[in-house]
Structures are given as structure tokens and as C-alpha cells.
Amino acid sequence: MQALRETRRIDKNSITIDLPDEFLSQEVEIIVLPLNGEKNGLYQDRKSSFFKFVDSIKYKIPEDYKFNREELYDR
């Protein structure tokens, strides 16, 4: 699958996109999103989702727990 992604500064209400020959006679989807909103919003959503996930799987280690590296290598 071939994809085309461009970043442009918009200075009028219309744009023209030059496509490669591989797109001829194909149905395509065109999505226009504001770049700043995409980066900041998507980043914040992914960041908060990650920390919610981490919070859901963490647990307290007993105070007397000691990691034994040698035991790990004995396996």
C-alpha cells in the first residue's frame, strides 16, 4: 500500500494535491486535520492512557523483599 502525507501551511480556503501515477483509477480517502491539534491532543491522550494502564497493573512490593540477582542467573 502506498501512502502520501504532506504538511502545509494553509493560506486560502482550497488546496491542490499532486498525486503519483500509482493513485490513478483508485478510490482514496482524504483527511485534513490541524497539525497542532493532532500532535498535542493525540500525545496527551496517549500519555494519559499509558499512565492509567500503569496505575492499573502496579502493586506494592513487601518491605522485606530483596531481589536476588544470582538466583535469576541460576535458572
PDB file of N, H, CA, C and O in Angstrom:
ATOM      1  N   MET A   1       0.841  -1.178   0.000  1.00  0.00           N
ATOM      2  CA  MET A   1       0.000   0.000   0.000  1.00  0.00           C
ATOM      3  C   MET A   1       0.884   1.237   0.000  1.00  0.00           C
ATOM      4  O   MET A   1       1.828   1.337   0.783  1.00  0.00           O
ATOM      5  N   GLN A   2       0.583   2.143  -0.850  1.00  0.00           N
ATOM      6  H   GLN A   2      -0.185   2.062  -1.486  1.00  0.00           H
ATOM      7  CA  GLN A   2       1.325   3.391  -0.913  1.00  0.00           C
ATOM      8  C   GLN A   2       0.512   4.478  -0.222  1.00  0.00           C
ATOM      9  O   GLN A   2      -0.711   4.526  -0.355  1.00  0.00           O
ATOM     10  N   ALA A   3       1.187   5.341   0.508  1.00  0.00           N
ATOM     11  H   ALA A   3       2.181   5.302   0.616  1.00  0.00           H
ATOM     12  CA  ALA A   3       0.522   6.438   1.207  1.00  0.00           C
ATOM     13  C   ALA A   3       1.247   7.729   0.896  1.00  0.00           C
ATOM     14  O   ALA A   3       2.436   7.731   0.575  1.00  0.00           O
ATOM     15  N   LEU A   4       0.535   8.802   0.991  1.00  0.00           N
ATOM     16  H   LEU A   4      -0.431   8.801   1.252  1.00  0.00           H
ATOM     17  CA  LEU A   4       1.098  10.130   0.763  1.00  0.00           C
ATOM     18  C   LEU A   4       0.707  10.999   1.939  1.00  0.00           C
ATOM     19  O   LEU A   4      -0.467  11.085   2.299  1.00  0.00           O
ATOM     20  N   ARG A   5       1.694  11.639   2.534  1.00  0.00           N
ATOM     21  H   ARG A   5       2.647  11.568   2.242  1.00  0.00           H
ATOM     22  CA  ARG A   5       1.419  12.536   3.656  1.00  0.00           C
ATOM     23  C   ARG A   5       2.171  13.831   3.419  1.00  0.00           C
ATOM     24  O   ARG A   5       3.363  13.820   3.114  1.00  0.00           O
ATOM     25  N   GLU A   6       1.481  14.930   3.559  1.00  0.00           N
ATOM     26  H   GLU A   6       0.512  14.939   3.808  1.00  0.00           H
ATOM     27  CA  GLU A   6       2.086  16.244   3.361  1.00  0.00           C
ATOM     28  C   GLU A   6       1.706  17.151   4.521  1.00  0.00           C
ATOM     29  O   GLU A   6       0.636  17.012   5.114  1.00  0.00           O
ATOM     30  N   THR A   7       2.595  18.076   4.832  1.00  0.00           N
ATOM     31  H   THR A   7       3.464  18.189   4.351  1.00  0.00           H
ATOM     32  CA  THR A   7       2.310  19.113   5.812  1.00  0.00           C
ATOM     33  C   THR A   7       2.405  20.447   5.083  1.00  0.00           C
ATOM     34  O   THR A   7       3.411  20.743   4.439  1.00  0.00           O
ATOM     35  N   ARG A   8       1.373  21.229   5.189  1.00  0.00           N
ATOM     36  H   ARG A   8       0.556  20.988   5.713  1.00  0.00           H
ATOM     37  CA  ARG A   8       1.337  22.530   4.519  1.00  0.00           C
ATOM     38  C   ARG A   8       0.764  23.591   5.441  1.00  0.00           C
ATOM     39  O   ARG A   8      -0.060  23.304   6.309  1.00  0.00           O
ATOM     40  N   ARG A   9       1.213  24.819   5.238  1.00  0.00           N
ATOM     41  H   ARG A   9       1.882  25.053   4.532  1.00  0.00           H
ATOM     42  CA  ARG A   9       0.592  25.951   5.923  1.00  0.00           C
ATOM     43  C   ARG A   9      -0.518  26.459   5.005  1.00  0.00           C
ATOM     44  O   ARG A   9      -0.282  26.745   3.831  1.00  0.00           O
ATOM     45  N   ILE A  10      -1.715  26.568   5.543  1.00  0.00           N
ATOM     46  H   ILE A  10      -1.907  26.336   6.497  1.00  0.00           H
ATOM     47  CA  ILE A  10      -2.881  26.949   4.759  1.00  0.00           C
ATOM     48  C   ILE A  10      -3.025  28.468   4.771  1.00  0.00           C
ATOM     49  O   ILE A  10      -3.077  29.100   5.827  1.00  0.00           O
ATOM     50  N   ASP A  11      -3.087  29.037   3.561  1.00  0.00           N
ATOM     51  H   ASP A  11      -3.045  28.524   2.703  1.00  0.00           H
ATOM     52  CA  ASP A  11      -3.247  30.486   3.454  1.00  0.00           C
ATOM     53  C   ASP A  11      -4.468  30.884   2.632  1.00  0.00           C
ATOM     54  O   ASP A  11      -4.708  32.069   2.403  1.00  0.00           O
ATOM     55  N   LYS A  12      -5.242  29.890   2.187  1.00  0.00           N
ATOM     56  H   LYS A  12      -5.047  28.927   2.373  1.00  0.00           H
ATOM     57  CA  LYS A  12      -6.508  30.137   1.498  1.00  0.00           C
ATOM     58  C   LYS A  12      -7.428  28.954   1.737  1.00  0.00           C
ATOM     59  O   LYS A  12      -7.030  27.979   2.375  1.00  0.00           O
ATOM     60  N   ASN A  13      -8.653  29.025   1.234  1.00  0.00           N
ATOM     61  H   ASN A  13      -8.976  29.816   0.715  1.00  0.00           H
ATOM     62  CA  ASN A  13      -9.660  28.017   1.540  1.00  0.00           C
ATOM     63  C   ASN A  13      -9.627  26.777   0.653  1.00  0.00           C
ATOM     64  O   ASN A  13     -10.536  25.952   0.736  1.00  0.00           O
ATOM     65  N   SER A  14      -8.630  26.623  -0.177  1.00  0.00           N
ATOM     66  H   SER A  14      -7.892  27.294  -0.244  1.00  0.00           H
ATOM     67  CA  SER A  14      -8.563  25.425  -1.021  1.00  0.00           C
ATOM     68  C   SER A  14      -7.107  25.008  -1.187  1.00  0.00           C
ATOM     69  O   SER A  14      -6.197  25.830  -1.077  1.00  0.00           O
ATOM     70  N   ILE A  15      -6.897  23.714  -1.453  1.00  0.00           N
ATOM     71  H   ILE A  15      -7.636  23.047  -1.542  1.00  0.00           H
ATOM     72  CA  ILE A  15      -5.555  23.204  -1.709  1.00  0.00           C
ATOM     73  C   ILE A  15      -5.608  22.277  -2.922  1.00  0.00           C
ATOM     74  O   ILE A  15      -6.660  21.725  -3.247  1.00  0.00           O
ATOM     75  N   THR A  16      -4.488  22.114  -3.572  1.00  0.00           N
ATOM     76  H   THR A  16      -3.634  22.562  -3.308  1.00  0.00           H
ATOM     77  CA  THR A  16      -4.343  21.180  -4.678  1.00  0.00           C
ATOM     78  C   THR A  16      -3.264  20.186  -4.293  1.00  0.00           C
ATOM     79  O   THR A  16      -2.187  20.574  -3.841  1.00  0.00           O
ATOM     80  N   ILE A  17      -3.551  18.900  -4.471  1.00  0.00           N
ATOM     81  H   ILE A  17      -4.426  18.585  -4.838  1.00  0.00           H
ATOM     82  CA  ILE A  17      -2.602  17.854  -4.119  1.00  0.00           C
ATOM     83  C   ILE A  17      -2.188  17.125  -5.385  1.00  0.00           C
ATOM     84  O   ILE A  17      -3.031  16.582  -6.099  1.00  0.00           O
ATOM     85  N   ASP A  18      -0.893  17.112  -5.664  1.00  0.00           N
ATOM     86  H   ASP A  18      -0.208  17.553  -5.083  1.00  0.00           H
ATOM     87  CA  ASP A  18      -0.370  16.360  -6.806  1.00  0.00           C
ATOM     88  C   ASP A  18      -0.099  14.931  -6.342  1.00  0.00           C
ATOM     89  O   ASP A  18       0.642  14.709  -5.384  1.00  0.00           O
ATOM     90  N   LEU A  19      -0.706  13.971  -7.029  1.00  0.00           N
ATOM     91  H   LEU A  19      -1.307  14.152  -7.807  1.00  0.00           H
ATOM     92  CA  LEU A  19      -0.596  12.568  -6.639  1.00  0.00           C
ATOM     93  C   LEU A  19       0.277  11.802  -7.615  1.00  0.00           C
ATOM     94  O   LEU A  19       0.334  12.141  -8.797  1.00  0.00           O
ATOM     95  N   PRO A  20       0.967  10.757  -7.125  1.00  0.00           N
ATOM     96  CA  PRO A  20       1.753   9.911  -8.026  1.00  0.00           C
ATOM     97  C   PRO A  20       0.841   9.093  -8.941  1.00  0.00           C
ATOM     98  O   PRO A  20      -0.342   8.923  -8.648  1.00  0.00           O
ATOM     99  N   ASP A  21       1.383   8.591 -10.040  1.00  0.00           N
ATOM    100  H   ASP A  21       2.344   8.729 -10.279  1.00  0.00           H
ATOM    101  CA  ASP A  21       0.611   7.822 -11.010  1.00  0.00           C
ATOM    102  C   ASP A  21      -0.028   6.580 -10.401  1.00  0.00           C
ATOM    103  O   ASP A  21      -1.059   6.122 -10.894  1.00  0.00           O
ATOM    104  N   GLU A  22       0.551   6.029  -9.352  1.00  0.00           N
ATOM    105  H   GLU A  22       1.388   6.401  -8.952  1.00  0.00           H
ATOM    106  CA  GLU A  22       0.015   4.825  -8.730  1.00  0.00           C
ATOM    107  C   GLU A  22      -1.390   5.028  -8.166  1.00  0.00           C
ATOM    108  O   GLU A  22      -2.114   4.055  -7.956  1.00  0.00           O
ATOM    109  N   PHE A  23      -1.781   6.272  -7.920  1.00  0.00           N
ATOM    110  H   PHE A  23      -1.192   7.062  -8.091  1.00  0.00           H
ATOM    111  CA  PHE A  23      -3.099   6.552  -7.376  1.00  0.00           C
ATOM    112  C   PHE A  23      -4.171   6.668  -8.460  1.00  0.00           C
ATOM    113  O   PHE A  23      -5.357   6.720  -8.134  1.00  0.00           O
ATOM    114  N   LEU A  24      -3.798   6.709  -9.713  1.00  0.00           N
ATOM    115  H   LEU A  24      -2.835   6.667  -9.978  1.00  0.00           H
ATOM    116  CA  LEU A  24      -4.773   6.856 -10.793  1.00  0.00           C
ATOM    117  C   LEU A  24      -5.731   5.676 -10.789  1.00  0.00           C
ATOM    118  O   LEU A  24      -5.323   4.533 -10.583  1.00  0.00           O
ATOM    119  N   SER A  25      -7.003   5.962 -11.017  1.00  0.00           N
ATOM    120  H   SER A  25      -7.334   6.891 -11.184  1.00  0.00           H
ATOM    121  CA  SER A  25      -8.083   4.964 -11.085  1.00  0.00           C
ATOM    122  C   SER A  25      -8.305   4.238  -9.768  1.00  0.00           C
ATOM    123  O   SER A  25      -8.872   3.145  -9.764  1.00  0.00           O
ATOM    124  N   GLN A  26      -7.878   4.809  -8.655  1.00  0.00           N
ATOM    125  H   GLN A  26      -7.417   5.696  -8.659  1.00  0.00           H
ATOM    126  CA  GLN A  26      -8.121   4.207  -7.349  1.00  0.00           C
ATOM    127  C   GLN A  26      -9.005   5.117  -6.517  1.00  0.00           C
ATOM    128  O   GLN A  26      -9.032   6.333  -6.712  1.00  0.00           O
ATOM    129  N   GLU A  27      -9.721   4.514  -5.594  1.00  0.00           N
ATOM    130  H   GLU A  27      -9.699   3.527  -5.436  1.00  0.00           H
ATOM    131  CA  GLU A  27     -10.500   5.285  -4.637  1.00  0.00           C
ATOM    132  C   GLU A  27      -9.578   5.634  -3.474  1.00  0.00           C
ATOM    133  O   GLU A  27      -8.873   4.759  -2.971  1.00  0.00           O
ATOM    134  N   VAL A  28      -9.568   6.885  -3.040  1.00  0.00           N
ATOM    135  H   VAL A  28     -10.141   7.595  -3.449  1.00  0.00           H
ATOM    136  CA  VAL A  28      -8.694   7.330  -1.959  1.00  0.00           C
ATOM    137  C   VAL A  28      -9.511   8.021  -0.878  1.00  0.00           C
ATOM    138  O   VAL A  28     -10.629   8.480  -1.112  1.00  0.00           O
ATOM    139  N   GLU A  29      -8.931   8.080   0.293  1.00  0.00           N
ATOM    140  H   GLU A  29      -8.023   7.706   0.484  1.00  0.00           H
ATOM    141  CA  GLU A  29      -9.536   8.801   1.411  1.00  0.00           C
ATOM    142  C   GLU A  29      -8.677  10.025   1.683  1.00  0.00           C
ATOM    143  O   GLU A  29      -7.453   9.923   1.768  1.00  0.00           O
ATOM    144  N   ILE A  30      -9.305  11.165   1.819  1.00  0.00           N
ATOM    145  H   ILE A  30     -10.300  11.247   1.750  1.00  0.00           H
ATOM    146  CA  ILE A  30      -8.584  12.409   2.085  1.00  0.00           C
ATOM    147  C   ILE A  30      -9.041  12.928   3.441  1.00  0.00           C
ATOM    148  O   ILE A  30     -10.232  13.142   3.671  1.00  0.00           O
ATOM    149  N   ILE A  31      -8.072  13.129   4.336  1.00  0.00           N
ATOM    150  H   ILE A  31      -7.105  12.955   4.149  1.00  0.00           H
ATOM    151  CA  ILE A  31      -8.364  13.623   5.681  1.00  0.00           C
ATOM    152  C   ILE A  31      -7.520  14.872   5.903  1.00  0.00           C
ATOM    153  O   ILE A  31      -6.312  14.862   5.665  1.00  0.00           O
ATOM    154  N   VAL A  32      -8.150  15.936   6.353  1.00  0.00           N
ATOM    155  H   VAL A  32      -9.131  15.944   6.546  1.00  0.00           H
ATOM    156  CA  VAL A  32      -7.439  17.177   6.648  1.00  0.00           C
ATOM    157  C   VAL A  32      -7.625  17.467   8.133  1.00  0.00           C
ATOM    158  O   VAL A  32      -8.749  17.630   8.609  1.00  0.00           O
ATOM    159  N   LEU A  33      -6.501  17.528   8.864  1.00  0.00           N
ATOM    160  H   LEU A  33      -5.588  17.396   8.477  1.00  0.00           H
ATOM    161  CA  LEU A  33      -6.530  17.790  10.299  1.00  0.00           C
ATOM    162  C   LEU A  33      -5.575  18.920  10.632  1.00  0.00           C
ATOM    163  O   LEU A  33      -4.521  19.029  10.007  1.00  0.00           O
ATOM    164  N   PRO A  34      -5.911  19.767  11.598  1.00  0.00           N
ATOM    165  CA  PRO A  34      -4.948  20.776  12.039  1.00  0.00           C
ATOM    166  C   PRO A  34      -3.769  20.078  12.712  1.00  0.00           C
ATOM    167  O   PRO A  34      -3.969  19.237  13.588  1.00  0.00           O
ATOM    168  N   LEU A  35      -2.566  20.410  12.321  1.00  0.00           N
ATOM    169  H   LEU A  35      -2.403  21.093  11.610  1.00  0.00           H
ATOM    170  CA  LEU A  35      -1.377  19.720  12.802  1.00  0.00           C
ATOM    171  C   LEU A  35      -1.152  19.915  14.289  1.00  0.00           C
ATOM    172  O   LEU A  35      -0.878  18.941  14.990  1.00  0.00           O
ATOM    173  N   ASN A  36      -1.257  21.130  14.796  1.00  0.00           N
ATOM    174  H   ASN A  36      -1.480  21.921  14.227  1.00  0.00           H
ATOM    175  CA  ASN A  36      -1.020  21.370  16.223  1.00  0.00           C
ATOM    176  C   ASN A  36      -2.011  20.617  17.082  1.00  0.00           C
ATOM    177  O   ASN A  36      -1.622  20.019  18.085  1.00  0.00           O
ATOM    178  N   GLY A  37      -3.270  20.629  16.719  1.00  0.00           N
ATOM    179  H   GLY A  37      -3.586  21.115  15.904  1.00  0.00           H
ATOM    180  CA  GLY A  37      -4.279  19.915  17.490  1.00  0.00           C
ATOM    181  C   GLY A  37      -4.020  18.425  17.485  1.00  0.00           C
ATOM    182  O   GLY A  37      -4.210  17.758  18.502  1.00  0.00           O
ATOM    183  N   GLU A  38      -3.588  17.895  16.352  1.00  0.00           N
ATOM    184  H   GLU A  38      -3.434  18.437  15.526  1.00  0.00           H
ATOM    185  CA  GLU A  38      -3.328  16.459  16.242  1.00  0.00           C
ATOM    186  C   GLU A  38      -2.188  16.061  17.148  1.00  0.00           C
ATOM    187  O   GLU A  38      -2.312  15.103  17.912  1.00  0.00           O
ATOM    188  N   LYS A  39      -1.083  16.772  17.080  1.00  0.00           N
ATOM    189  H   LYS A  39      -0.982  17.549  16.460  1.00  0.00           H
ATOM    190  CA  LYS A  39       0.079  16.386  17.871  1.00  0.00           C
ATOM    191  C   LYS A  39      -0.192  16.522  19.360  1.00  0.00           C
ATOM    192  O   LYS A  39       0.045  15.586  20.124  1.00  0.00           O
ATOM    193  N   ASN A  40      -0.686  17.680  19.775  1.00  0.00           N
ATOM    194  H   ASN A  40      -0.879  18.440  19.155  1.00  0.00           H
ATOM    195  CA  ASN A  40      -0.881  17.908  21.202  1.00  0.00           C
ATOM    196  C   ASN A  40      -1.990  17.033  21.768  1.00  0.00           C
ATOM    197  O   ASN A  40      -1.811  16.413  22.816  1.00  0.00           O
ATOM    198  N   GLY A  41      -3.119  16.972  21.099  1.00  0.00           N
ATOM    199  H   GLY A  41      -3.265  17.475  20.247  1.00  0.00           H
ATOM    200  CA  GLY A  41      -4.233  16.176  21.597  1.00  0.00           C
ATOM    201  C   GLY A  41      -3.923  14.701  21.613  1.00  0.00           C
ATOM    202  O   GLY A  41      -4.192  14.021  22.603  1.00  0.00           O
ATOM    203  N   LEU A  42      -3.362  14.194  20.532  1.00  0.00           N
ATOM    204  H   LEU A  42      -3.144  14.747  19.727  1.00  0.00           H
ATOM    205  CA  LEU A  42      -3.058  12.774  20.448  1.00  0.00           C
ATOM    206  C   LEU A  42      -2.003  12.396  21.470  1.00  0.00           C
ATOM    207  O   LEU A  42      -2.112  11.351  22.111  1.00  0.00           O
ATOM    208  N   TYR A  43      -0.988  13.225  21.632  1.00  0.00           N
ATOM    209  H   TYR A  43      -0.900  14.074  21.111  1.00  0.00           H
ATOM    210  CA  TYR A  43       0.062  12.954  22.611  1.00  0.00           C
ATOM    211  C   TYR A  43      -0.506  12.902  24.013  1.00  0.00           C
ATOM    212  O   TYR A  43      -0.191  11.987  24.773  1.00  0.00           O
ATOM    213  N   GLN A  44      -1.339  13.867  24.371  1.00  0.00           N
ATOM    214  H   GLN A  44      -1.596  14.610  23.753  1.00  0.00           H
ATOM    215  CA  GLN A  44      -1.909  13.908  25.719  1.00  0.00           C
ATOM    216  C   GLN A  44      -2.810  12.702  25.958  1.00  0.00           C
ATOM    217  O   GLN A  44      -2.791  12.125  27.046  1.00  0.00           O
ATOM    218  N   ASP A  45      -3.608  12.308  24.946  1.00  0.00           N
ATOM    219  H   ASP A  45      -3.624  12.777  24.063  1.00  0.00           H
ATOM    220  CA  ASP A  45      -4.480  11.144  25.102  1.00  0.00           C
ATOM    221  C   ASP A  45      -3.661   9.883  25.311  1.00  0.00           C
ATOM    222  O   ASP A  45      -3.977   9.076  26.185  1.00  0.00           O
ATOM    223  N   ARG A  46      -2.618   9.706  24.521  1.00  0.00           N
ATOM    224  H   ARG A  46      -2.362  10.362  23.810  1.00  0.00           H
ATOM    225  CA  ARG A  46      -1.788   8.509  24.645  1.00  0.00           C
ATOM    226  C   ARG A  46      -1.036   8.502  25.972  1.00  0.00           C
ATOM    227  O   ARG A  46      -0.882   7.454  26.600  1.00  0.00           O
ATOM    228  N   LYS A  47      -0.570   9.669  26.391  1.00  0.00           N
ATOM    229  H   LYS A  47      -0.695  10.520  25.880  1.00  0.00           H
ATOM    230  CA  LYS A  47       0.165   9.766  27.652  1.00  0.00           C
ATOM    231  C   LYS A  47      -0.749   9.420  28.826  1.00  0.00           C
ATOM    232  O   LYS A  47      -0.360   8.643  29.698  1.00  0.00           O
ATOM    233  N   SER A  48      -1.947   9.981  28.860  1.00  0.00           N
ATOM    234  H   SER A  48      -2.263  10.612  28.152  1.00  0.00           H
ATOM    235  CA  SER A  48      -2.849   9.695  29.976  1.00  0.00           C
ATOM    236  C   SER A  48      -3.304   8.238  29.943  1.00  0.00           C
ATOM    237  O   SER A  48      -3.463   7.621  30.996  1.00  0.00           O
ATOM    238  N   SER A  49      -3.515   7.679  28.753  1.00  0.00           N
ATOM    239  H   SER A  49      -3.385   8.180  27.897  1.00  0.00           H
ATOM    240  CA  SER A  49      -3.892   6.267  28.655  1.00  0.00           C
ATOM    241  C   SER A  49      -2.776   5.376  29.177  1.00  0.00           C
ATOM    242  O   SER A  49      -3.038   4.390  29.865  1.00  0.00           O
ATOM    243  N   PHE A  50      -1.541   5.714  28.856  1.00  0.00           N
ATOM    244  H   PHE A  50      -1.328   6.515  28.297  1.00  0.00           H
ATOM    245  CA  PHE A  50      -0.408   4.927  29.335  1.00  0.00           C
ATOM    246  C   PHE A  50      -0.341   4.925  30.854  1.00  0.00           C
ATOM    247  O   PHE A  50      -0.181   3.869  31.466  1.00  0.00           O
ATOM    248  N   PHE A  51      -0.461   6.096  31.467  1.00  0.00           N
ATOM    249  H   PHE A  51      -0.591   6.954  30.969  1.00  0.00           H
ATOM    250  CA  PHE A  51      -0.355   6.163  32.926  1.00  0.00           C
ATOM    251  C   PHE A  51      -1.548   5.500  33.616  1.00  0.00           C
ATOM    252  O   PHE A  51      -1.393   4.949  34.705  1.00  0.00           O
ATOM    253  N   LYS A  52      -2.728   5.542  33.007  1.00  0.00           N
ATOM    254  H   LYS A  52      -2.854   5.989  32.122  1.00  0.00           H
ATOM    255  CA  LYS A  52      -3.865   4.805  33.562  1.00  0.00           C
ATOM    256  C   LYS A  52      -3.574   3.312  33.536  1.00  0.00           C
ATOM    257  O   LYS A  52      -3.872   2.601  34.495  1.00  0.00           O
ATOM    258  N   PHE A  53      -2.992   2.838  32.440  1.00  0.00           N
ATOM    259  H   PHE A  53      -2.749   3.416  31.661  1.00  0.00           H
ATOM    260  CA  PHE A  53      -2.634   1.429  32.333  1.00  0.00           C
ATOM    261  C   PHE A  53      -1.604   1.046  33.392  1.00  0.00           C
ATOM    262  O   PHE A  53      -1.759   0.027  34.064  1.00  0.00           O
ATOM    263  N   VAL A  54      -0.559   1.851  33.545  1.00  0.00           N
ATOM    264  H   VAL A  54      -0.433   2.679  32.999  1.00  0.00           H
ATOM    265  CA  VAL A  54       0.481   1.572  34.538  1.00  0.00           C
ATOM    266  C   VAL A  54      -0.126   1.534  35.938  1.00  0.00           C
ATOM    267  O   VAL A  54       0.190   0.646  36.729  1.00  0.00           O
ATOM    268  N   ASP A  55      -0.990   2.489  36.241  1.00  0.00           N
ATOM    269  H   ASP A  55      -1.247   3.211  35.598  1.00  0.00           H
ATOM    270  CA  ASP A  55      -1.630   2.505  37.558  1.00  0.00           C
ATOM    271  C   ASP A  55      -2.471   1.256  37.797  1.00  0.00           C
ATOM    272  O   ASP A  55      -2.583   0.790  38.931  1.00  0.00           O
ATOM    273  N   SER A  56      -3.061   0.713  36.737  1.00  0.00           N
ATOM    274  H   SER A  56      -2.970   1.092  35.815  1.00  0.00           H
ATOM    275  CA  SER A  56      -3.934  -0.452  36.900  1.00  0.00           C
ATOM    276  C   SER A  56      -3.158  -1.741  37.154  1.00  0.00           C
ATOM    277  O   SER A  56      -3.727  -2.695  37.686  1.00  0.00           O
ATOM    278  N   ILE A  57      -1.866  -1.801  36.787  1.00  0.00           N
ATOM    279  H   ILE A  57      -1.403  -1.027  36.355  1.00  0.00           H
ATOM    280  CA  ILE A  57      -1.117  -3.048  36.946  1.00  0.00           C
ATOM    281  C   ILE A  57      -0.047  -2.992  38.026  1.00  0.00           C
ATOM    282  O   ILE A  57       0.586  -4.012  38.300  1.00  0.00           O
ATOM    283  N   LYS A  58       0.176  -1.860  38.638  1.00  0.00           N
ATOM    284  H   LYS A  58      -0.338  -1.031  38.416  1.00  0.00           H
ATOM    285  CA  LYS A  58       1.231  -1.789  39.649  1.00  0.00           C
ATOM    286  C   LYS A  58       0.727  -2.351  40.976  1.00  0.00           C
ATOM    287  O   LYS A  58      -0.472  -2.350  41.255  1.00  0.00           O
ATOM    288  N   TYR A  59       1.643  -2.816  41.763  1.00  0.00           N
ATOM    289  H   TYR A  59       2.617  -2.817  41.536  1.00  0.00           H
ATOM    290  CA  TYR A  59       1.311  -3.355  43.069  1.00  0.00           C
ATOM    291  C   TYR A  59       2.458  -3.066  44.027  1.00  0.00           C
ATOM    292  O   TYR A  59       3.579  -2.782  43.605  1.00  0.00           O
ATOM    293  N   LYS A  60       2.166  -3.143  45.315  1.00  0.00           N
ATOM    294  H   LYS A  60       1.256  -3.375  45.658  1.00  0.00           H
ATOM    295  CA  LYS A  60       3.184  -2.861  46.328  1.00  0.00           C
ATOM    296  C   LYS A  60       4.040  -4.092  46.565  1.00  0.00           C
ATOM    297  O   LYS A  60       3.527  -5.204  46.690  1.00  0.00           O
ATOM    298  N   ILE A  61       5.326  -3.889  46.625  1.00  0.00           N
ATOM    299  H   ILE A  61       5.743  -2.986  46.523  1.00  0.00           H
ATOM    300  CA  ILE A  61       6.270  -4.953  46.945  1.00  0.00           C
ATOM    301  C   ILE A  61       6.432  -4.968  48.459  1.00  0.00           C
ATOM    302  O   ILE A  61       6.564  -3.908  49.071  1.00  0.00           O
ATOM    303  N   PRO A  62       6.425  -6.148  49.077  1.00  0.00           N
ATOM    304  CA  PRO A  62       6.606  -6.196  50.533  1.00  0.00           C
ATOM    305  C   PRO A  62       7.914  -5.528  50.950  1.00  0.00           C
ATOM    306  O   PRO A  62       8.905  -5.573  50.220  1.00  0.00           O
ATOM    307  N   GLU A  63       7.908  -4.919  52.112  1.00  0.00           N
ATOM    308  H   GLU A  63       7.103  -4.882  52.704  1.00  0.00           H
ATOM    309  CA  GLU A  63       9.091  -4.185  52.579  1.00  0.00           C
ATOM    310  C   GLU A  63      10.304  -5.082  52.758  1.00  0.00           C
ATOM    311  O   GLU A  63      11.436  -4.624  52.602  1.00  0.00           O
ATOM    312  N   ASP A  64      10.089  -6.348  53.081  1.00  0.00           N
ATOM    313  H   ASP A  64       9.170  -6.720  53.207  1.00  0.00           H
ATOM    314  CA  ASP A  64      11.212  -7.253  53.300  1.00  0.00           C
ATOM    315  C   ASP A  64      11.688  -7.937  52.009  1.00  0.00           C
ATOM    316  O   ASP A  64      12.548  -8.816  52.056  1.00  0.00           O
ATOM    317  N   TYR A  65      11.132  -7.537  50.861  1.00  0.00           N
ATOM    318  H   TYR A  65      10.433  -6.823  50.822  1.00  0.00           H
ATOM    319  CA  TYR A  65      11.515  -8.151  49.591  1.00  0.00           C
ATOM    320  C   TYR A  65      12.943  -7.742  49.225  1.00  0.00           C
ATOM    321  O   TYR A  65      13.317  -6.577  49.360  1.00  0.00           O
ATOM    322  N   LYS A  66      13.740  -8.717  48.759  1.00  0.00           N
ATOM    323  H   LYS A  66      13.436  -9.663  48.649  1.00  0.00           H
ATOM    324  CA  LYS A  66      15.091  -8.426  48.300  1.00  0.00           C
ATOM    325  C   LYS A  66      15.293  -9.157  46.977  1.00  0.00           C
ATOM    326  O   LYS A  66      15.098 -10.369  46.890  1.00  0.00           O
ATOM    327  N   PHE A  67      15.676  -8.424  45.973  1.00  0.00           N
ATOM    328  H   PHE A  67      15.835  -7.439  46.043  1.00  0.00           H
ATOM    329  CA  PHE A  67      15.927  -9.011  44.662  1.00  0.00           C
ATOM    330  C   PHE A  67      17.262  -9.738  44.692  1.00  0.00           C
ATOM    331  O   PHE A  67      18.284  -9.156  45.056  1.00  0.00           O
ATOM    332  N   ASN A  68      17.253 -11.017  44.309  1.00  0.00           N
ATOM    333  H   ASN A  68      16.422 -11.490  44.014  1.00  0.00           H
ATOM    334  CA  ASN A  68      18.456 -11.827  44.312  1.00  0.00           C
ATOM    335  C   ASN A  68      18.872 -12.076  42.861  1.00  0.00           C
ATOM    336  O   ASN A  68      18.343 -12.966  42.195  1.00  0.00           O
ATOM    337  N   ARG A  69      19.803 -11.298  42.399  1.00  0.00           N
ATOM    338  H   ARG A  69      20.234 -10.576  42.940  1.00  0.00           H
ATOM    339  CA  ARG A  69      20.249 -11.400  41.014  1.00  0.00           C
ATOM    340  C   ARG A  69      20.872 -12.771  40.715  1.00  0.00           C
ATOM    341  O   ARG A  69      20.672 -13.318  39.631  1.00  0.00           O
ATOM    342  N   GLU A  70      21.614 -13.319  41.661  1.00  0.00           N
ATOM    343  H   GLU A  70      21.776 -12.874  42.543  1.00  0.00           H
ATOM    344  CA  GLU A  70      22.252 -14.622  41.455  1.00  0.00           C
ATOM    345  C   GLU A  70      21.200 -15.712  41.237  1.00  0.00           C
ATOM    346  O   GLU A  70      21.394 -16.607  40.413  1.00  0.00           O
ATOM    347  N   GLU A  71      20.108 -15.641  41.958  1.00  0.00           N
ATOM    348  H   GLU A  71      19.950 -14.915  42.627  1.00  0.00           H
ATOM    349  CA  GLU A  71      19.041 -16.613  41.786  1.00  0.00           C
ATOM    350  C   GLU A  71      18.460 -16.538  40.383  1.00  0.00           C
ATOM    351  O   GLU A  71      18.082 -17.554  39.801  1.00  0.00           O
ATOM    352  N   LEU A  72      18.393 -15.348  39.857  1.00  0.00           N
ATOM    353  H   LEU A  72      18.700 -14.522  40.330  1.00  0.00           H
ATOM    354  CA  LEU A  72      17.880 -15.159  38.494  1.00  0.00           C
ATOM    355  C   LEU A  72      18.772 -15.884  37.492  1.00  0.00           C
ATOM    356  O   LEU A  72      18.259 -16.522  36.572  1.00  0.00           O
ATOM    357  N   TYR A  73      20.082 -15.805  37.643  1.00  0.00           N
ATOM    358  H   TYR A  73      20.499 -15.287  38.390  1.00  0.00           H
ATOM    359  CA  TYR A  73      21.008 -16.429  36.707  1.00  0.00           C
ATOM    360  C   TYR A  73      21.117 -17.940  36.900  1.00  0.00           C
ATOM    361  O   TYR A  73      21.577 -18.639  35.997  1.00  0.00           O
ATOM    362  N   ASP A  74      20.705 -18.459  38.056  1.00  0.00           N
ATOM    363  H   ASP A  74      20.331 -17.892  38.790  1.00  0.00           H
ATOM    364  CA  ASP A  74      20.759 -19.895  38.315  1.00  0.00           C
ATOM    365  C   ASP A  74      19.753 -20.673  37.474  1.00  0.00           C
ATOM    366  O   ASP A  74      19.907 -21.882  37.294  1.00  0.00           O
ATOM    367  N   ARG A  75      18.762 -20.023  36.973  1.00  0.00           N
ATOM    368  H   ARG A  75      18.637 -19.041  37.118  1.00  0.00           H
ATOM    369  CA  ARG A  75      17.718 -20.719  36.206  1.00  0.00           C
ATOM    370  C   ARG A  75      18.247 -21.200  34.934  1.00  0.00           C
ATOM    371  O   ARG A  75      17.517 -21.810  34.153  1.00  0.00           O
TER     372      ARG A  75
END
